[in-house]
Amino acid sequence: MKNKPDFYEELLDKIGIDELLEEGRRCKSSFGLKRTLERDKNGKPKLKLIFSKSKMEMGINIPTQKDLDTLMQVYECGGWKWYSGRKPTTFYYWGKFADKTTILWDNDFIYGSKFLAAKIISPQEFYDLQDPKITPGMIKEINKWFDANKPSRASKG
């Protein structure tokens, strides 16, 4: 029987270190994505979101259109809806307040100017308040699903 270092050296010679490392990255990436979020029957990621007990006293300021689209994707994965009953990604309103756009909560969520809320937080602070926290990896997974399944969503602009 060959000793272990010789066996691994032969294996690396046969398949190459770059291919082995790439395969390891692929496996790690797939494993992480498959286990990060639960999925609904359509494969859409599912989240359990919490807001604040004081609700209307807090708003999330959305500094960019991209931040808006991401937050709307997160809300939709959490099962949240606009006050009108529409899904978060089906509505576009960025042009009205631009970087002063703020999402407020009052049973359902609404949008307005950041001057309407007593306390303003960023989207990242909202993600950090969740239990478990919404990580960049989770956001990537959510973006990937929406880009594949809802590429023309209104919230994208």
C-alpha positions in Angstrom: 0.0 0.0 0.0 1.3 3.5 -0.9 1.8 5.9 1.9 -0.7 8.8 2.0 1.5 11.6 0.7 2.4 9.6 -2.4 -1.3 8.8 -3.0 -2.3 12.5 -2.8 0.6 13.6 -5.0 -0.4 11.2 -7.7 -4.1 12.3 -7.4 -3.0 16.0 -7.8 -0.8 15.0 -10.8 -3.8 13.3 -12.5 -6.4 16.0 -12.0 -4.4 19.1 -11.3 -4.5 21.4 -8.3 -6.5 24.1 -10.1 -9.3 21.7 -10.9 -9.3 20.2 -7.4 -9.5 23.7 -5.8 -12.3 24.7 -8.2 -14.3 21.6 -7.5 -13.9 22.2 -3.8 -15.1 25.8 -4.2 -18.1 24.6 -6.2 -19.0 22.0 -3.6 -18.7 24.5 -0.8 -20.8 27.0 -2.7 -23.5 24.5 -3.5 -23.6 23.2 -0.1 -24.0 26.6 1.4 -26.7 27.7 -1.0 -28.7 24.5 -0.6 -28.8 24.8 3.2 -29.0 28.6 3.7 -32.8 29.1 3.2 -35.9 27.1 3.2 -37.9 27.1 -0.1 -41.6 27.3 -1.0 -43.2 24.9 -3.5 -41.9 27.1 -6.4 -38.4 27.1 -5.1 -38.6 30.7 -3.8 -36.5 31.3 -0.6 -38.6 31.7 2.5 -37.8 34.0 5.4 -39.4 34.7 8.8 -39.1 38.4 9.2 -39.6 40.5 12.3 -39.9 44.3 12.4 -40.1 46.3 15.6 -42.5 46.1 18.4 -43.0 49.8 18.2 -43.7 49.4 14.4 -44.6 52.9 13.1 -41.9 54.6 15.1 -39.2 53.0 12.8 -38.6 53.4 9.1 -36.0 51.9 6.8 -34.3 54.5 4.6 -33.5 53.2 1.1 -30.5 55.0 -0.3 -30.5 53.4 -3.8 -32.8 51.8 -6.3 -30.7 48.5 -5.9 -31.3 48.6 -2.1 -35.0 49.1 -2.7 -35.2 46.1 -5.0 -33.2 43.9 -2.6 -35.4 44.9 0.4 -38.6 44.2 -1.7 -37.2 40.8 -2.5 -36.5 40.1 1.1 -40.0 41.3 2.1 -41.6 39.1 -0.5 -39.6 36.1 0.7 -41.0 36.9 4.2 -44.6 36.9 2.9 -45.1 40.6 3.5 -47.4 42.7 1.3 -48.0 46.3 0.6 -50.9 48.0 2.3 -52.8 47.4 -0.9 -52.3 43.7 -0.7 -49.8 43.6 -3.6 -46.5 41.7 -3.5 -43.5 43.9 -2.7 -41.7 43.4 -6.1 -44.8 44.4 -8.1 -44.7 48.1 -7.2 -42.3 50.8 -8.3 -42.1 54.1 -6.5 -38.4 55.1 -6.4 -38.9 58.2 -8.4 -41.1 60.0 -5.9 -38.6 60.4 -3.0 -35.4 58.9 -4.4 -32.7 58.6 -1.7 -35.2 59.9 1.0 -37.5 56.9 0.3 -38.4 55.2 3.6 -40.4 52.1 4.3 -42.7 52.4 7.3 -44.7 49.7 9.0 -48.3 49.9 10.0 -49.9 46.4 9.9 -48.7 46.2 6.3 -45.9 48.3 5.0 -46.1 51.7 3.3 -43.6 54.1 1.8 -43.0 57.7 2.3 -40.3 60.3 3.0 -37.8 59.6 5.7 -39.1 62.5 7.7 -42.2 60.5 8.6 -40.5 58.1 10.9 -39.2 58.8 14.4 -36.3 56.4 14.1 -34.6 55.7 10.8 -32.5 52.6 10.2 -30.6 51.3 7.1 -31.5 48.1 5.2 -28.4 46.5 6.7 -29.6 47.3 10.2 -33.0 45.7 9.3 -31.2 42.6 8.1 -29.1 42.5 11.3 -32.3 42.7 13.5 -33.6 39.5 12.0 -33.3 36.2 13.8 -31.3 34.7 12.2 -29.6 37.7 10.7 -29.9 38.0 6.9 -26.4 37.5 5.6 -24.9 38.6 2.2 -25.0 34.9 1.2 -28.7 34.8 1.8 -29.2 38.0 -0.2 -27.2 36.5 -3.0 -29.4 33.4 -3.0 -32.6 35.6 -3.0 -31.3 37.8 -5.8 -30.4 34.7 -7.8 -34.0 33.3 -7.5 -35.6 36.7 -8.4 -33.3 37.3 -11.3 -34.1 33.9 -12.7 -37.9 33.9 -12.0 -38.9 37.6 -11.9 -36.4 39.4 -14.1 -38.9 42.1 -15.1 -40.1 42.9 -11.6 -41.4 46.4 -11.0 -39.2 47.0 -7.9 -36.1 46.6 -10.1 -36.9 49.9 -11.8 
